[in-house]
Amino acid sequence: MEIINYITENALILIPVLLIIGAILKDTERVKDKYIPVILLPIGIILSLLVMKGFSADSVVQGILVTGAAVYGNQLIKQISKE
């Protein structure tokens, strides 16, 4: 099962946005790495609500999915680049 099949076209733009926000958070010394996914989740949901133009269950689910895809994509890149 591929998560990307469940994300709407409008919400796909949020994945790189969340990756960039996650990279910025990682570079700050105040935020521990283990908290970055927890911080990205509400950001992803809020951005999804804005992109989907309104509060609905679908908007919240899309926010959760794009956050999951961003975190998963980041981890995938890290694991592939390991030797």
C-alpha positions as CSV (number, residue, x, y, z in Angstrom):
1,M,0.0,0.0,0.0
2,E,1.4,3.4,-1.0
3,I,0.5,6.4,1.0
4,I,0.9,8.7,-1.9
5,N,-2.2,7.2,-3.6
6,Y,-4.4,8.5,-0.8
7,I,-3.1,12.1,-0.9
8,T,-5.0,14.6,-3.0
9,E,-3.3,16.6,-5.7
10,N,-3.9,19.8,-3.8
11,A,-2.1,18.5,-0.7
12,L,1.0,17.1,-2.4
13,I,2.7,20.5,-2.3
14,L,2.7,20.2,1.5
15,I,5.2,17.3,1.6
16,P,8.2,19.4,0.5
17,V,7.0,22.3,2.6
18,L,7.0,20.0,5.7
19,L,10.4,18.5,4.7
20,I,11.8,22.1,4.6
21,I,10.2,23.0,8.0
22,G,11.5,19.8,9.5
23,A,15.0,20.6,8.2
24,I,14.8,24.0,9.7
25,L,13.7,22.6,13.0
26,K,16.5,20.0,12.9
27,D,19.1,22.8,12.6
28,T,17.8,24.6,15.7
29,E,19.4,23.5,18.9
30,R,16.2,24.1,20.9
31,V,14.2,21.3,19.3
32,K,15.3,17.7,19.9
33,D,15.0,15.4,16.9
34,K,12.5,13.1,18.5
35,Y,10.0,16.0,18.8
36,I,10.1,17.1,15.1
37,P,7.4,14.7,13.9
38,V,5.2,15.8,16.8
39,I,5.7,19.4,15.8
40,L,5.2,18.7,12.1
41,L,1.8,17.0,12.7
42,P,-0.2,20.1,13.8
43,I,1.6,22.2,11.2
44,G,0.7,19.7,8.5
45,I,-3.0,19.6,9.6
46,I,-3.2,23.4,9.7
47,L,-1.6,23.8,6.3
48,S,-3.9,21.1,4.9
49,L,-6.9,23.0,6.3
50,L,-5.7,26.1,4.5
51,V,-5.0,24.3,1.2
52,M,-8.2,22.4,1.2
53,K,-10.1,25.6,2.1
54,G,-12.0,24.7,5.1
55,F,-12.3,22.4,8.1
56,S,-13.4,18.9,7.3
57,A,-12.5,15.4,8.3
58,D,-10.9,15.0,4.8
59,S,-8.7,18.0,5.4
60,V,-7.5,16.7,8.7
61,V,-6.8,13.2,7.2
62,Q,-4.9,14.9,4.4
63,G,-2.8,16.8,6.9
64,I,-1.9,13.6,8.7
65,L,-1.1,11.8,5.5
66,V,1.2,14.5,4.1
67,T,3.0,14.7,7.5
68,G,3.5,10.9,7.4
69,A,4.7,11.1,3.9
70,A,7.2,13.8,4.8
71,V,8.6,12.1,7.8
72,Y,8.7,8.7,6.0
73,G,10.4,10.4,3.0
74,N,13.0,11.9,5.3
75,Q,13.7,8.6,7.0
76,L,13.9,6.8,3.7
77,I,16.5,9.3,2.4
78,K,18.5,8.8,5.7
79,Q,18.4,5.0,5.5
80,I,19.3,4.8,1.8
81,S,22.3,7.2,2.3
82,K,23.7,5.0,5.1
83,E,26.6,2.8,4.2
